[in-house]
Amino acid sequence: MNYRHRGAATTLGFKGTELMPAAHAQARVRSKKGYTAIEVEFHGLDNPKTFGNEYLTYVMWAITPEGRPVNLGEVVVGNMSSKLDVTTDLQAFALIVTAEPYYAVRRPSNVVVLENEILEDTVGTTQAVDAKYDLLERGGYLPTGYNFDPVVLNAKLPFEFFEARNALRIAQSEAAEKYAGDTYQHAVRLMNQADQYAIAKHIDKKSLISVSREAVQTAEDAREISVKRMETERIDADARAAADREAKAKAQTMSAEAATADAVRARDEAERQKRQAQADAFLQQQAAQVEAERNRAAAATAAATADGQLQQAQREKTELRAQLLQQFNTILETRDTARGLVVNMSDVLFDTGKQALRPAAREKLAKISGILLTYPGLKLGIEGNTDSVGSDVYNQGLSEKRAEAVRSYLAEQGIPGSSMTAVGLGKTQPVASNSTAEGRQQNRRVELVVSGEVIGTTIGELRMQPAALLQPR
């Protein structure tokens, strides 16, 4: 629902999900200058512990059209009803209520018990969007094999005390003691302080609640820091492993290509010496003939030599073209065409809808670059293609970015920029029908067109559609 800026107040309903069908609520929403005020009264909320020992409270979330969740506040379960009065700087959002282990969580669980519904008298602009947002799986707060200590509620102690215990134990289960030591230890000190208040002869509930809420926030900060640092470690380890594989693959390719180049040079030298010996013998034989015969024979010899060299050069181009076709096919699917050797990079070498190369793509391109560097006379045309799903502008931009990503990576591997061009063709050059998933996958590709006089073809002008040619840097 989009609540227009400074519009009139309106009512909004909530209905229970299949997890809690008896739950319901009604909200009053007012759009003010700079914020939106939300007042909600909830009915029929069961004890959240029915969903698991780790669930102690409920949280109301605003979900933006882009799928970003915003924690609006805690819904404390009362005897008959519960109320929540909050504000947000959002103007367009949906509302849900989830069961959580404590109030300060930053990501909603998938224990969704209430969802907003539009009433007949609701005032505002409804907007149907396909918003994708992540929900933490039930039990997702705890790693596999972790034994969660059940919370034993004490009616004499405030609810916030038990939320603090939950938050600290969940932070510990996410290795916060290792990855966020200072923040975690601060949370432990706050929890110890809360314990002292809890066992005092005369409980100071106000101080106990204040310290407990601070412990919840600090423990959640420690958990969040730990999760991010562990993810960073994992990403760094994956990147190092991919770089090692890439370097090894390139070294192996370069070694094999160097051996092939040596063999070609040795063969060429032997052929050259053979042709020279034949020419010398022929000239010595002709020296004994009369002047007219010598001139005629010399002309005939020159013509024969030129024709032989032309044929030999053509044979060498044909052999090299076949050799390159075989080598490229060991890395990626390659076909021989009138334009040159076309190496096909399928869509699976990129993340969905992204231009960043996956590690597997980088590894294969490293091998390709090793071959290209062995033959400096080769030219390379890089063409990005998409299927027909999405707008023309989106497909055009994605094809250009993918083609440029390949060109940039090959440049990093030492391929001269002057020998490469890159172009995005969008959805204009399909190789299969876009009416099937298999056909669309074939159409999502980047093609490397290898050409040059050294293999008997030149790339000529790249096909130009609405895309602008991406000039090499």
Helices and strands as residue ranges (DSSP letters): E 10-16, E 24-32, E 35-43, G 48-51, E 57-63, E 69-75, E 81-88, E 94-100, E 112-117, H 159-173, H 176-179, H 181-199, H 205-286, H 291-329, E 334-337, E 340-346, G 347-349, H 359-374, E 379-385, H 392-412, G 417-419, E 420-424, H 437-443, E 445-451, G 453-455
